[in-house]
Structures are given as C-alpha cells and as structure tokens.
C-alpha cells in the first residue's frame, strides 16, 4: 500500500517536472 503511494507521488512529481520543462520550451519558442 505504501509502495503504491510512493510510486504515485513519484509519477506526479515527474509529470510536474515535465510540465515545467515543456513550459520553459514554449516560452523560449514563443
């Protein structure tokens, strides 16, 4: 159970990181 929450948190963190990376690229291109 705890392991599932840990994995979910890590995926959520990665999604936020990818989101900020994409945001940076969009700002650079815009």
PDB file of N, CA, C and O in Angstrom:
ATOM      1  N   UNK A   1       0.847  -1.202   0.000  1.00  0.00           N
ATOM      2  CA  UNK A   1       0.000   0.000   0.000  1.00  0.00           C
ATOM      3  C   UNK A   1       0.887   1.260   0.000  1.00  0.00           C
ATOM      4  O   UNK A   1       0.693   2.163  -0.813  1.00  0.00           O
ATOM      5  N   UNK A   2       1.848   1.304   0.910  1.00  0.00           N
ATOM      6  CA  UNK A   2       2.729   2.476   0.976  1.00  0.00           C
ATOM      7  C   UNK A   2       3.546   2.616  -0.304  1.00  0.00           C
ATOM      8  O   UNK A   2       3.793   3.724  -0.779  1.00  0.00           O
ATOM      9  N   UNK A   3       3.960   1.477  -0.856  1.00  0.00           N
ATOM     10  CA  UNK A   3       4.765   1.493  -2.079  1.00  0.00           C
ATOM     11  C   UNK A   3       3.976   2.104  -3.228  1.00  0.00           C
ATOM     12  O   UNK A   3       4.528   2.848  -4.039  1.00  0.00           O
ATOM     13  N   UNK A   4       2.676   1.788  -3.297  1.00  0.00           N
ATOM     14  CA  UNK A   4       1.835   2.336  -4.365  1.00  0.00           C
ATOM     15  C   UNK A   4       1.757   3.856  -4.248  1.00  0.00           C
ATOM     16  O   UNK A   4       1.835   4.568  -5.249  1.00  0.00           O
ATOM     17  N   UNK A   5       1.601   4.349  -3.014  1.00  0.00           N
ATOM     18  CA  UNK A   5       1.524   5.805  -2.792  1.00  0.00           C
ATOM     19  C   UNK A   5       2.851   6.448  -3.193  1.00  0.00           C
ATOM     20  O   UNK A   5       2.873   7.528  -3.784  1.00  0.00           O
ATOM     21  N   UNK A   6       3.959   5.773  -2.864  1.00  0.00           N
ATOM     22  CA  UNK A   6       5.283   6.285  -3.194  1.00  0.00           C
ATOM     23  C   UNK A   6       5.444   6.419  -4.701  1.00  0.00           C
ATOM     24  O   UNK A   6       5.915   7.442  -5.198  1.00  0.00           O
ATOM     25  N   UNK A   7       5.044   5.364  -5.428  1.00  0.00           N
ATOM     26  CA  UNK A   7       5.140   5.377  -6.891  1.00  0.00           C
ATOM     27  C   UNK A   7       4.240   6.475  -7.464  1.00  0.00           C
ATOM     28  O   UNK A   7       4.634   7.193  -8.382  1.00  0.00           O
ATOM     29  N   UNK A   8       3.037   6.595  -6.918  1.00  0.00           N
ATOM     30  CA  UNK A   8       2.100   7.606  -7.410  1.00  0.00           C
ATOM     31  C   UNK A   8       2.674   9.003  -7.224  1.00  0.00           C
ATOM     32  O   UNK A   8       2.568   9.851  -8.110  1.00  0.00           O
ATOM     33  N   UNK A   9       3.290   9.238  -6.055  1.00  0.00           N
ATOM     34  CA  UNK A   9       3.893  10.546  -5.788  1.00  0.00           C
ATOM     35  C   UNK A   9       5.030  10.822  -6.752  1.00  0.00           C
ATOM     36  O   UNK A   9       5.195  11.944  -7.229  1.00  0.00           O
ATOM     37  N   UNK A  10       5.822   9.783  -7.038  1.00  0.00           N
ATOM     38  CA  UNK A  10       6.959   9.958  -7.950  1.00  0.00           C
ATOM     39  C   UNK A  10       6.463  10.288  -9.354  1.00  0.00           C
ATOM     40  O   UNK A  10       7.035  11.143 -10.031  1.00  0.00           O
ATOM     41  N   UNK A  11       5.396   9.610  -9.795  1.00  0.00           N
ATOM     42  CA  UNK A  11       4.820   9.876 -11.122  1.00  0.00           C
ATOM     43  C   UNK A  11       4.287  11.311 -11.162  1.00  0.00           C
ATOM     44  O   UNK A  11       4.476  12.023 -12.148  1.00  0.00           O
ATOM     45  N   UNK A  12       3.623  11.728 -10.084  1.00  0.00           N
ATOM     46  CA  UNK A  12       3.079  13.081 -10.015  1.00  0.00           C
ATOM     47  C   UNK A  12       4.214  14.099 -10.106  1.00  0.00           C
ATOM     48  O   UNK A  12       4.092  15.116 -10.788  1.00  0.00           O
ATOM     49  N   UNK A  13       5.321  13.815  -9.410  1.00  0.00           N
ATOM     50  CA  UNK A  13       6.486  14.702  -9.424  1.00  0.00           C
ATOM     51  C   UNK A  13       7.072  14.795 -10.829  1.00  0.00           C
ATOM     52  O   UNK A  13       7.409  15.881 -11.299  1.00  0.00           O
ATOM     53  N   UNK A  14       7.189  13.650 -11.494  1.00  0.00           N
ATOM     54  CA  UNK A  14       7.738  13.622 -12.855  1.00  0.00           C
ATOM     55  C   UNK A  14       6.842  14.405 -13.812  1.00  0.00           C
ATOM     56  O   UNK A  14       7.333  15.114 -14.690  1.00  0.00           O
ATOM     57  N   UNK A  15       5.516  14.271 -13.635  1.00  0.00           N
ATOM     58  CA  UNK A  15       4.584  14.994 -14.502  1.00  0.00           C
ATOM     59  C   UNK A  15       4.759  16.495 -14.317  1.00  0.00           C
ATOM     60  O   UNK A  15       4.733  17.245 -15.292  1.00  0.00           O
ATOM     61  N   UNK A  16       4.939  16.940 -13.076  1.00  0.00           N
ATOM     62  CA  UNK A  16       5.135  18.367 -12.813  1.00  0.00           C
ATOM     63  C   UNK A  16       6.446  18.833 -13.433  1.00  0.00           C
ATOM     64  O   UNK A  16       6.525  19.926 -13.995  1.00  0.00           O
ATOM     65  N   UNK A  17       7.493  17.980 -13.324  1.00  0.00           N
ATOM     66  CA  UNK A  17       8.801  18.322 -13.881  1.00  0.00           C
ATOM     67  C   UNK A  17       8.710  18.441 -15.402  1.00  0.00           C
ATOM     68  O   UNK A  17       9.240  19.380 -15.996  1.00  0.00           O
ATOM     69  N   UNK A  18       8.022  17.464 -16.027  1.00  0.00           N
ATOM     70  CA  UNK A  18       7.845  17.505 -17.483  1.00  0.00           C
ATOM     71  C   UNK A  18       7.056  18.748 -17.873  1.00  0.00           C
ATOM     72  O   UNK A  18       7.371  19.405 -18.866  1.00  0.00           O
ATOM     73  N   UNK A  19       6.037  19.067 -17.093  1.00  0.00           N
ATOM     74  CA  UNK A  19       5.204  20.237 -17.368  1.00  0.00           C
ATOM     75  C   UNK A  19       6.023  21.515 -17.344  1.00  0.00           C
ATOM     76  O   UNK A  19       5.871  22.364 -18.223  1.00  0.00           O
ATOM     77  N   UNK A  20       6.894  21.664 -16.346  1.00  0.00           N
ATOM     78  CA  UNK A  20       7.708  22.869 -16.254  1.00  0.00           C
ATOM     79  C   UNK A  20       8.737  22.911 -17.381  1.00  0.00           C
ATOM     80  O   UNK A  20       9.060  23.984 -17.890  1.00  0.00           O
ATOM     81  N   UNK A  21       9.254  21.735 -17.774  1.00  0.00           N
ATOM     82  CA  UNK A  21      10.207  21.679 -18.876  1.00  0.00           C
ATOM     83  C   UNK A  21       9.539  22.127 -20.173  1.00  0.00           C
ATOM     84  O   UNK A  21      10.098  22.925 -20.926  1.00  0.00           O
ATOM     85  N   UNK A  22       8.335  21.607 -20.429  1.00  0.00           N
ATOM     86  CA  UNK A  22       7.587  21.971 -21.638  1.00  0.00           C
ATOM     87  C   UNK A  22       7.273  23.467 -21.606  1.00  0.00           C
ATOM     88  O   UNK A  22       7.345  24.147 -22.629  1.00  0.00           O
ATOM     89  N   UNK A  23       6.921  23.975 -20.412  1.00  0.00           N
ATOM     90  CA  UNK A  23       6.599  25.396 -20.263  1.00  0.00           C
ATOM     91  C   UNK A  23       7.812  26.249 -20.634  1.00  0.00           C
ATOM     92  O   UNK A  23       7.680  27.262 -21.321  1.00  0.00           O
ATOM     93  N   UNK A  24       8.996  25.829 -20.175  1.00  0.00           N
ATOM     94  CA  UNK A  24      10.234  26.555 -20.494  1.00  0.00           C
ATOM     95  C   UNK A  24      10.479  26.555 -21.998  1.00  0.00           C
ATOM     96  O   UNK A  24      10.853  27.582 -22.564  1.00  0.00           O
ATOM     97  N   UNK A  25      10.273  25.415 -22.649  1.00  0.00           N
ATOM     98  CA  UNK A  25      10.497  25.303 -24.095  1.00  0.00           C
ATOM     99  C   UNK A  25       9.510  26.201 -24.836  1.00  0.00           C
ATOM    100  O   UNK A  25       9.882  26.892 -25.784  1.00  0.00           O
ATOM    101  N   UNK A  26       8.255  26.186 -24.399  1.00  0.00           N
ATOM    102  CA  UNK A  26       7.236  27.014 -25.057  1.00  0.00           C
ATOM    103  C   UNK A  26       7.584  28.491 -24.915  1.00  0.00           C
ATOM    104  O   UNK A  26       7.440  29.257 -25.868  1.00  0.00           O
ATOM    105  N   UNK A  27       8.042  28.895 -23.726  1.00  0.00           N
ATOM    106  CA  UNK A  27       8.409  30.302 -23.505  1.00  0.00           C
ATOM    107  C   UNK A  27       9.595  30.676 -24.383  1.00  0.00           C
ATOM    108  O   UNK A  27       9.663  31.791 -24.899  1.00  0.00           O
ATOM    109  N   UNK A  28      10.530  29.742 -24.553  1.00  0.00           N
ATOM    110  CA  UNK A  28      11.708  30.020 -25.379  1.00  0.00           C
ATOM    111  C   UNK A  28      11.308  30.164 -26.849  1.00  0.00           C
ATOM    112  O   UNK A  28      11.831  31.029 -27.552  1.00  0.00           O
ATOM    113  N   UNK A  29      10.389  29.327 -27.312  1.00  0.00           N
ATOM    114  CA  UNK A  29       9.963  29.364 -28.711  1.00  0.00           C
ATOM    115  C   UNK A  29       9.050  30.555 -28.977  1.00  0.00           C
ATOM    116  O   UNK A  29       9.083  31.135 -30.062  1.00  0.00           O
ATOM    117  N   UNK A  30       8.240  30.917 -27.997  1.00  0.00           N
ATOM    118  CA  UNK A  30       7.266  31.998 -28.193  1.00  0.00           C
ATOM    119  C   UNK A  30       7.946  33.350 -28.377  1.00  0.00           C
ATOM    120  O   UNK A  30       7.268  34.362 -28.553  1.00  0.00           O
TER     121      UNK A  30
END
